Amino acid sequence: MLRVTVVLVPDSNERRGETIARMTISNISNLADVSDYEFRTHEHANPVAGTPSRETTGTVRDHDRRQTVWSLVGKAALAAAGD
C-alpha cells in the first residue's frame, strides 16, 4: 500500500503545517507486472475554494509497475479529482 499525505505549510513554517488531504493506493492484482489498484481519499473542507470535505474511492487499471511511483500517484490523483 502507498500512503500520500498533503500538508499545507504556510510561509514555509513547518510548525504551522496542517494535513489537508490523504490518499491510500492498494494493489488488487497480486503484484502483476501490469496491475490494478484501488484508491481512497479524504480531503478537508477548503474555505478558499468553497468546497466541503469529501471522500472518494476509485480504481486505476492496467498500470505498468515498472513506471515511476509518481505515474501511479498521478493517475489516482486525476481520477480522484474527476479529471
N, C-alpha and C positions, 0 to 999 in steps of 0.2 A: 504494500500500500504506500502511496505517496500522500503526504500532507503538505498543503500550501497554505501559508498564513500571510495575509496582507496587513501590514502595520503602517498606520499614518504617523509620521514623525514630524510634528510642527516645528518649523525653524531649525531642523536638524538636531533637535534636543531629544536625545534618546530617552531621557526620564519622562518625557511627555508622550512617548509613543503609545498608541492605542490600536489594538487589533480591530479592524473594521470588516474583515471577511476571512472565511476559511473554506478550503476545499479538500476533500479526500478523493483519491482516484485508486480504484482497485481492479486488478486484472481478474477477469472472469473466464479466461480460456486456457488455464493451465500453463501459462508462460510460453505459449507457442511463439514462433518467430514473428508471425503476424497475429496479433491478439486483439481481443475486445476488452473494453474497460467500462466500469460503472463509475460515475462520479456523483458526489453530493456536495452541495454548497450551502453556506449560511452567510448572508450579508446583512450587516446592521443597517438601520434606517439612515438615510443621508439627507439631512435637512437642507443642504446646499442645493441638491438636485430635486428635493421634494419627493423622494421615494421612500416607501416604507421598508422595514426589514423584510427579507424574503429568503426562502429556501428553495433550491432546485435540485433535481436529480436528472440524470440522463446517461447516455452511453456514447462511447467513441468506438466505432467499429473498424476493424481491419487496419490497425496501427502497426507499422513495422517497428519492432522493438529495437532494431539496430540504429534508429534515429536518436537524436539528442533528446534528453528528457523534456526540454523546452518545447519540442514539437508536440509531445503528448499534452503537456500542460496548456499550450496554446489552443489545441483542438478542443479540449474540455472547457476552457475559458470562453471560447467563442460560442460553443453550444450553450453554456450556462447563461451567457449574455443574450442569447436569442438571435445572434448574427449568423 
